Amino acid sequence: MKPLSIFRGRLWPICLLTVAIALLGCSKKSEVIQAQTPDAPEEIEDADTQLAVGYRYYLGEGVKQDFTKAADWFYQAAAQGNADAQFALGSLHQNGQGVPQNFVESANWYQKAATQGHANGQYLLGLAHREGSGVEKSLVEAYKWLSLAADQGDDDHVAARDTISKIMQPDLIAEAKRRAEHFAATLHTD
């Protein structure tokens, strides 16, 4: 599978931004585990706390940086449906950090986060569809996911959606918008 060429130079800042946002949201739980970080993800059952420990290992915050341990913690949180952990695993697989580089696996984790409304998961899944990286190349699916991400207000997401619209036929854009609206309606009814 080919890597996402559009990510070069952009994925790392997105990951760091997501990490910073997640750490802010997990700060209280992170304080609880700051003094001593458990060795095994099974020692903590709360997904938000598992996510916080994973980010500590990812960043090397208070512990030796270890992408493999970060992935272990993210897997535990992701298994409980935590969208931030699913996104983080997508990023790790995209970059081959602590896990083998695998674009199909990366797209699968982005998909899981995206279907929960995770804006960066939607964005990166849209880019994956645009490039055909780990998923079928589809401008309609790319526009759908980029549109859903753009609707959450990030300027980069809006720019990516607008850029792809310039290379699409109007009927394909209409189909992509229909798919995005259908998805959004199902997301809000759950």
C-alpha positions, 0 to 999 in steps of 0.5 A, spaced: 500 500 500 502 506 498 503 512 504 499 518 504 503 523 500 499 529 502 501 527 510 508 529 509 510 535 513 503 535 516 501 529 520 506 530 525 503 537 527 496 534 527 498 528 532 502 533 537 495 537 537 491 531 538 496 529 543 495 536 547 488 536 546 487 529 549 492 531 555 488 537 557 482 533 557 485 527 561 489 532 566 486 530 572 486 522 571 494 523 568 495 527 575 493 520 579 498 516 575 503 521 575 507 519 581 507 511 579 505 509 572 503 502 572 507 497 567 500 493 564 494 496 561 490 491 564 492 494 571 487 500 569 480 499 566 478 506 565 479 508 558 480 515 559 486 513 564 489 508 559 489 513 554 492 518 558 498 513 560 498 512 553 500 519 551 505 519 557 509 514 554 508 517 547 510 523 549 515 521 554 512 525 559 515 523 566 517 516 563 521 514 558 518 515 551 516 508 548 511 508 542 510 500 543 508 501 551 504 507 548 501 503 543 499 497 548 495 503 552 492 505 546 489 498 544 486 497 551 482 504 551 481 503 543 478 496 545 473 500 549 471 504 544 475 511 545 475 515 539 482 518 541 485 512 542 483 509 535 485 515 532 492 515 536 493 507 533 491 510 526 497 515 527 502 510 530 500 505 524 501 510 519 508 512 522 510 505 524 511 508 531 511 502 536 507 498 531 509 495 524 507 501 519 501 498 516 496 503 511 491 498 511 491 498 519 492 505 520 486 507 515 482 501 519 483 505 526 482 512 523 475 509 520 473 507 527 475 514 530 471 517 524 465 513 525 464 516 532 465 523 529 472 524 531 474 530 526 482 528 525 480 521 524 475 523 519 480 528 516 485 523 515 480 518 513 478 522 507 485 523 505 487 516 505 481 515 500 483 521 496 490 517 495 488 510 496 492 509 502 490 503 506 483 504 503 480 504 496 481 510 492 475 514 492 474 521 491 466 521 493 468 518 500 474 522 500 469 528 500 464 525 504 469 524 510 473 531 509 466 535 509 464 531 515 471 534 518 470 541 515 463 541 518 467 541 525 470 548 523 478 546 523 481 551 517 485 545 514 479 540 514 475 546 510 481 547 505 482 540 504 475 539 502 475 545 498 481 543 494 478 536 492 472 539 490 476 543 485 477 536 481 470 533 482 464 533 477 458 536 480 454 529 480 460 526 484 460 532 489 452 531 490 453 524 491 458 525 497 454 531 500 448 526 500 453 520 503 455 525 509 448 528 510 446 521 511 452 519 516 451 525 520 444 524 521 445 517 523 451 519 528 446 524 531 440 519 532 445 514 536 
